[in-house]
Amino acid sequence: MRALIINCSPVKTGATAEIVNIVSEGLAHRYDSRSVCIADYSFSFCKGCRSCHTTAECVQHDDVDKLMNEFEQADVIVSVAPSYWADVPGQFKAFIDRFL
Ligand SMILES: Cc1cc2nc3c(=O)[nH]c(=O)nc-3n(C[C@H](O)[C@H](O)[C@H](O)COP(=O)(O)O)c2cc1C
């Protein structure tokens, strides 16, 4: 079983990264766990074209494709995000818009 832990902070080595490490260690006895950081991926905002509503695919092709591949290989996904003005960082929100 594979676990993917995603650091949704734009800071690769901050407090969120520490939590990612703790979660990874906690899952290590049950899962083949892998960690990624959203800051290592470059992608555009959703265009709102709604093509995906009929095709289930995005018209844009960038690093979201790589993250989608990581998600598809995982049995368990843990997203770890800091609070940015009582919400998730914009980078993660942009990914959610594209990913869904
Ligand atoms: C733009 C911005 C907005 C933030 N908004 C909040 C907030 O609303 N509430 C809160 O408790 N902390 C807030 N923080 C603090 C971060 O959530 C906190 O420092 C977090 O540990 C940062 O994670 P990082 O170490 O991965 O950068 C904010 C930080 C930034 C940079």
The ligand as a Gaussian input file, in Angstrom:
#p B3LYP/6-31G(d) Opt

LIG

0 1
 C        0.360000      34.863000       4.092000
 C        0.239000      34.171000       5.433000
 C       -0.999000      34.113000       6.063000
 C       -1.128000      33.467000       7.310000
 N       -2.363000      33.394000       7.905000
 C       -2.496000      32.744000       9.095000
 C       -3.765000      32.633000       9.723000
 O       -4.785000      33.088000       9.234000
 N       -3.827000      31.983000      10.927000
 C       -2.725000      31.450000      11.534000
 O       -2.836000      30.877000      12.635000
 N       -1.512000      31.531000      10.931000
 C       -1.368000      32.156000       9.753000
 N       -0.136000      32.243000       9.144000
 C        1.012000      31.565000       9.772000
 C        1.311000      30.220000       9.126000
 O        0.146000      29.410000       9.026000
 C        2.350000      29.461000       9.986000
 O        3.489000      30.264000      10.187000
 C        2.742000      28.163000       9.323000
 O        3.451000      27.384000      10.242000
 C        3.602000      28.419000       8.107000
 O        3.926000      27.167000       7.524000
 P        5.355000      26.958000       6.827000
 O        6.368000      26.802000       7.957000
 O        5.210000      25.707000       6.018000
 O        5.642000      28.178000       6.018000
 C        0.015000      32.881000       7.923000
 C        1.258000      32.947000       7.266000
 C        1.374000      33.574000       6.042000
 C        2.724000      33.605000       5.331000

